[in-house]
């Protein structure tokens, strides 16, 4: 099953190159956009555009830091003597000895310091480029695996909280008629006590007319306090969250928008709460949604 990918991860590798042993590390954390920072050794600076392009092609979001360092091989391992230069020195030394018998022979240090006596092997630029890009692909694969593992854990957490939200919505829907009847009953009693006598005496209304007026007020209040629409929207958004999570891929921004919509409905539910049960449920919903929102911030 496809899963969302977290923006948090780390991967690294050590690999051999024609100029020495190199170390490549990539770490990433959450960010609204792709924020790429490269710290590359001077010997490999020429490959920065390629590295940047390769990382940008694999990652969509996150604050990403890539470090590439190299430990150059020792001089003795990367250089050799130039036979042609040594032969020339030998010939010149013999001529000097013949012309100046008292002249001291050349020392090893003097021979090595002679221009052209040492030669470095020709750098295989293509082999160096291939080794860097191959290591980069390997590290990016490991980074994706790391981010996918965390993304799977976040997806499980989101699903469990969707279950909790769905359970609260179902419970409220089942109790909604009972809660609505209780509120209407209490409101009717209070209106009868507060307005029944004044309305009857002041306006010379009959008891039936007063009762009808109170019934209208209770109905109007009930319509304003009805939360069935909010519960339906909460259920719809939860279904969409599950669909996006199960689809996987770069789901962070879509899920962030859904968290805003869920929070909006939970706030409306709380503002319409006419019973302790509704108010408590609205608080529980907001806590669950906030927990989900914090996790969603880490998804690509």
C-alpha positions as CSV (number, residue, x, y, z in Angstrom):
1,X,0.0,0.0,0.0
2,X,1.4,3.4,-0.9
3,X,2.3,5.6,2.1
4,X,3.0,9.2,2.8
5,X,6.6,10.1,3.1
6,X,8.0,12.1,6.0
7,X,10.3,15.0,5.5
8,X,12.6,13.9,8.3
9,X,15.4,11.5,7.6
10,X,19.2,10.9,7.5
11,X,21.4,8.7,5.3
12,X,25.1,8.6,4.5
13,X,27.8,6.5,2.8
14,X,31.6,6.3,2.5
15,X,33.0,5.5,-1.0
16,X,36.2,5.4,-2.9
17,X,37.0,7.8,-5.7
18,X,40.0,8.3,-8.0
19,X,41.3,11.1,-5.7
20,X,40.7,9.4,-2.3
21,X,38.0,8.3,0.1
22,X,34.9,10.4,0.2
23,X,32.0,10.7,2.7
24,X,28.5,11.8,1.6
25,X,25.7,12.6,4.1
26,X,22.2,13.9,3.6
27,X,19.9,15.0,6.4
28,X,16.4,16.5,6.1
29,X,13.8,18.1,8.3
30,X,10.3,19.6,7.7
31,X,9.9,22.8,5.7
32,X,7.2,24.4,3.6
33,X,9.3,24.2,0.5
34,X,12.5,22.4,-0.7
35,X,15.3,24.3,1.0
36,X,18.6,22.7,-0.3
37,X,21.9,23.5,1.3
38,X,25.1,21.9,-0.1
39,X,28.5,21.8,1.6
40,X,31.0,20.2,-0.9
41,X,34.7,19.8,-0.7
42,X,36.7,22.1,-3.1
43,X,38.0,19.1,-5.0
44,X,34.4,18.1,-5.9
45,X,32.9,21.5,-6.3
46,X,32.5,21.1,-10.0
47,X,29.8,18.5,-9.4
48,X,27.6,20.8,-7.3
49,X,25.1,21.5,-10.2
50,X,24.7,17.8,-10.9
51,X,24.2,17.0,-7.2
52,X,21.7,19.8,-6.7
53,X,19.7,18.6,-9.8
54,X,19.7,15.0,-8.7
55,X,18.5,15.8,-5.2
56,X,15.8,18.2,-6.5
57,X,14.5,15.5,-8.8
58,X,14.0,13.1,-5.9
59,X,12.8,15.3,-3.1
60,X,9.7,17.6,-3.2
61,X,9.8,19.3,0.2
62,X,12.0,19.7,3.3
63,X,15.0,21.5,4.6
64,X,17.8,19.4,3.2
65,X,21.5,19.6,4.0
66,X,24.0,17.6,1.8
67,X,27.7,17.3,2.9
68,X,30.3,15.8,0.6
69,X,33.9,15.6,1.9
70,X,37.0,13.8,0.5
71,X,40.3,12.6,2.1
72,X,42.9,12.8,-0.7
73,X,45.2,9.8,-1.1
74,X,48.7,10.1,0.2
75,X,51.3,11.6,-2.1
76,X,53.2,8.3,-2.4
77,X,50.1,6.5,-3.6
78,X,49.1,9.1,-6.1
79,X,52.4,10.0,-7.8
80,X,55.3,8.3,-9.5
81,X,58.8,9.0,-10.8
82,X,59.1,10.2,-14.4
83,X,61.6,7.8,-16.2
84,X,62.3,10.3,-18.9
85,X,63.2,13.1,-16.4
86,X,65.4,10.7,-14.4
87,X,67.3,9.6,-17.6
88,X,67.9,13.3,-18.5
89,X,69.2,14.0,-14.9
90,X,71.4,11.0,-15.1
91,X,72.9,12.1,-18.4
92,X,73.4,15.7,-17.2
93,X,74.9,14.5,-13.9
94,X,77.5,12.4,-15.8
95,X,78.4,15.4,-17.9
96,X,78.9,17.5,-14.8
97,X,81.0,14.9,-13.1
98,X,83.2,14.7,-16.2
99,X,83.6,18.4,-16.4
100,X,83.8,19.0,-12.6
101,X,85.1,15.8,-10.9
102,X,85.0,17.5,-7.5
103,X,81.2,18.3,-7.8
104,X,79.0,16.5,-5.3
105,X,76.3,14.1,-6.8
106,X,72.7,15.1,-6.6
107,X,70.8,14.1,-3.4
108,X,67.4,12.3,-3.4
109,X,65.7,15.5,-2.3
110,X,67.3,17.4,-5.1
111,X,66.2,14.8,-7.7
112,X,62.6,14.9,-6.4
113,X,62.6,18.7,-6.5
114,X,63.7,18.7,-10.1
115,X,60.9,20.0,-12.4
116,X,59.2,17.0,-14.0
117,X,60.9,14.4,-11.9
118,X,57.5,13.5,-10.3
119,X,54.3,13.0,-12.3
120,X,50.8,12.6,-11.0
121,X,48.5,10.1,-12.7
122,X,46.0,11.7,-15.1
123,X,42.7,12.1,-13.4
124,X,39.8,10.1,-14.8
125,X,37.1,12.8,-14.6
126,X,34.4,10.4,-15.9
127,X,35.2,7.8,-13.2
128,X,35.2,10.5,-10.5
129,X,31.8,11.8,-11.7
130,X,30.4,8.3,-11.9
131,X,31.5,7.4,-8.4
132,X,30.0,10.6,-6.9
133,X,26.6,10.2,-8.7
134,X,26.5,6.5,-7.9
135,X,27.0,7.2,-4.2
136,X,24.5,10.0,-4.3
137,X,21.8,7.7,-5.7
138,X,22.6,5.1,-3.0
139,X,22.3,7.7,-0.3
140,X,19.1,9.1,-1.7
141,X,17.6,5.6,-1.8
142,X,18.5,5.1,1.9
143,X,17.1,8.6,2.7
144,X,13.8,7.7,1.0
145,X,13.7,4.4,3.0
146,X,14.3,6.3,6.3
147,X,11.6,8.9,5.4
148,X,9.2,6.2,4.3
149,X,9.5,4.4,7.6
150,X,8.7,7.5,9.6
151,X,5.9,8.3,7.1
152,X,4.4,4.9,7.7
153,X,4.4,5.5,11.5
154,X,2.8,8.9,11.0
155,X,0.1,7.4,8.7
156,X,-0.7,4.8,11.4
157,X,-1.1,7.6,13.9
158,X,-3.4,9.6,11.6
159,X,-5.6,6.5,11.0
160,X,-5.9,5.8,14.7
161,X,-7.0,9.4,15.3
162,X,-9.4,9.2,12.4
163,X,-10.9,6.2,14.2
164,X,-11.2,8.2,17.4
165,X,-12.9,11.2,15.6
166,X,-15.3,8.8,13.8
167,X,-16.2,7.2,17.1
168,X,-17.0,10.6,18.6
169,X,-19.1,11.6,15.6
170,X,-21.0,8.4,15.6
171,X,-21.7,8.7,19.4
172,X,-22.9,12.2,19.0
173,X,-25.2,11.3,16.1
174,X,-26.7,8.5,18.1
175,X,-27.4,10.8,21.1
176,X,-28.3,13.9,19.1
177,X,-32.1,13.3,19.3
178,X,-31.9,12.7,23.0
179,X,-29.7,15.8,23.6
180,X,-31.9,17.9,21.4
181,X,-35.1,16.8,23.2
182,X,-33.5,17.5,26.6
183,X,-32.4,21.0,25.5
184,X,-35.8,21.8,24.1
185,X,-37.5,20.6,27.3
186,X,-35.3,22.7,29.5
187,X,-35.7,25.7,27.3
188,X,-39.5,25.3,27.2
189,X,-39.7,25.1,31.0
190,X,-37.6,28.3,31.4
191,X,-39.6,30.2,28.8
192,X,-42.8,29.2,30.4
193,X,-41.6,30.4,33.8
194,X,-40.1,33.6,32.5
195,X,-42.5,34.6,29.8
196,X,-45.8,32.7,30.3
197,X,-47.4,35.0,32.8
198,X,-46.1,38.4,31.5
199,X,-47.2,37.6,27.9
200,X,-50.7,36.4,29.0
201,X,-51.4,39.5,31.2
202,X,-49.7,42.1,29.1
203,X,-50.9,41.2,25.7
204,X,-54.1,39.4,26.7
205,X,-53.0,36.3,24.9
206,X,-54.5,32.9,25.5
207,X,-52.6,30.1,27.0
208,X,-52.5,28.3,23.6
209,X,-51.2,31.4,21.9
210,X,-48.4,31.8,24.5
211,X,-47.6,28.1,24.1
212,X,-47.4,28.5,20.3
213,X,-45.1,31.5,20.6
214,X,-42.8,29.6,23.0
215,X,-42.9,26.6,20.6
216,X,-41.8,28.8,17.8
217,X,-38.9,30.3,19.8
218,X,-37.8,26.8,20.9
219,X,-37.9,25.6,17.3
220,X,-35.9,28.6,16.0
221,X,-33.3,28.1,18.8
222,X,-33.1,24.4,17.9
223,X,-32.4,25.2,14.3
224,X,-29.6,27.6,15.2
225,X,-28.1,25.1,17.6
226,X,-28.4,22.0,15.4
227,X,-25.0,20.4,14.8
228,X,-26.0,17.6,12.4
229,X,-24.4,19.5,9.5
230,X,-21.1,19.9,11.4
231,X,-21.1,16.2,12.3
232,X,-21.7,15.2,8.6
233,X,-18.8,17.5,7.5
234,X,-16.5,16.0,10.1
235,X,-17.3,12.5,8.9
236,X,-16.7,13.6,5.3
237,X,-13.4,15.2,6.1
238,X,-12.3,12.1,8.0
239,X,-13.1,9.9,4.9
240,X,-11.0,12.2,2.8
241,X,-8.1,12.1,5.3
242,X,-8.1,8.4,5.1
243,X,-8.2,8.5,1.3
244,X,-5.2,10.9,1.0
245,X,-3.2,8.8,3.6
246,X,-3.9,5.6,1.7
247,X,-3.0,7.2,-1.6
248,X,0.4,8.1,-0.3
249,X,3.0,10.3,-2.0
250,X,3.3,14.0,-1.4
251,X,0.2,14.3,0.8
252,X,1.4,16.9,3.3
253,X,-0.2,20.0,1.9
254,X,-3.5,18.3,1.1
255,X,-3.7,16.9,4.7
256,X,-2.7,20.3,6.2
257,X,-5.7,21.8,4.4
258,X,-8.0,19.1,5.7
259,X,-6.8,19.7,9.2
260,X,-7.9,23.3,8.9
261,X,-11.3,22.2,7.7
262,X,-11.6,19.7,10.6
263,X,-10.7,22.3,13.1
264,X,-13.2,24.7,11.6
265,X,-16.1,22.2,12.1
266,X,-14.9,21.3,15.6
267,X,-14.9,25.0,16.5
268,X,-18.4,25.5,15.1
269,X,-19.6,22.4,17.0
270,X,-18.2,23.9,20.2
271,X,-19.8,27.2,19.7
272,X,-23.2,25.6,19.1
273,X,-22.8,23.3,22.1
274,X,-26.0,23.4,24.3
275,X,-25.1,20.5,26.5
276,X,-22.0,19.5,28.5
277,X,-21.6,16.3,26.4
278,X,-21.4,18.4,23.2
279,X,-18.9,20.8,24.7
280,X,-16.7,18.0,26.0
281,X,-16.8,16.2,22.7
282,X,-15.8,19.4,20.8
283,X,-12.8,19.7,23.1
284,X,-11.8,16.1,22.5
285,X,-12.1,16.6,18.7
286,X,-9.9,19.7,18.8
287,X,-7.2,17.8,20.8
288,X,-7.2,15.0,18.3
289,X,-7.1,17.3,15.3
290,X,-4.2,19.3,16.8
291,X,-2.3,16.1,17.3
292,X,-2.9,15.2,13.7
293,X,-1.9,18.6,12.5
294,X,1.4,18.4,14.3
295,X,2.1,15.0,12.6
296,X,1.0,16.3,9.2
297,X,3.6,19.1,9.4
298,X,6.3,16.4,9.0
299,X,4.9,14.9,5.8
300,X,6.2,15.7,2.3
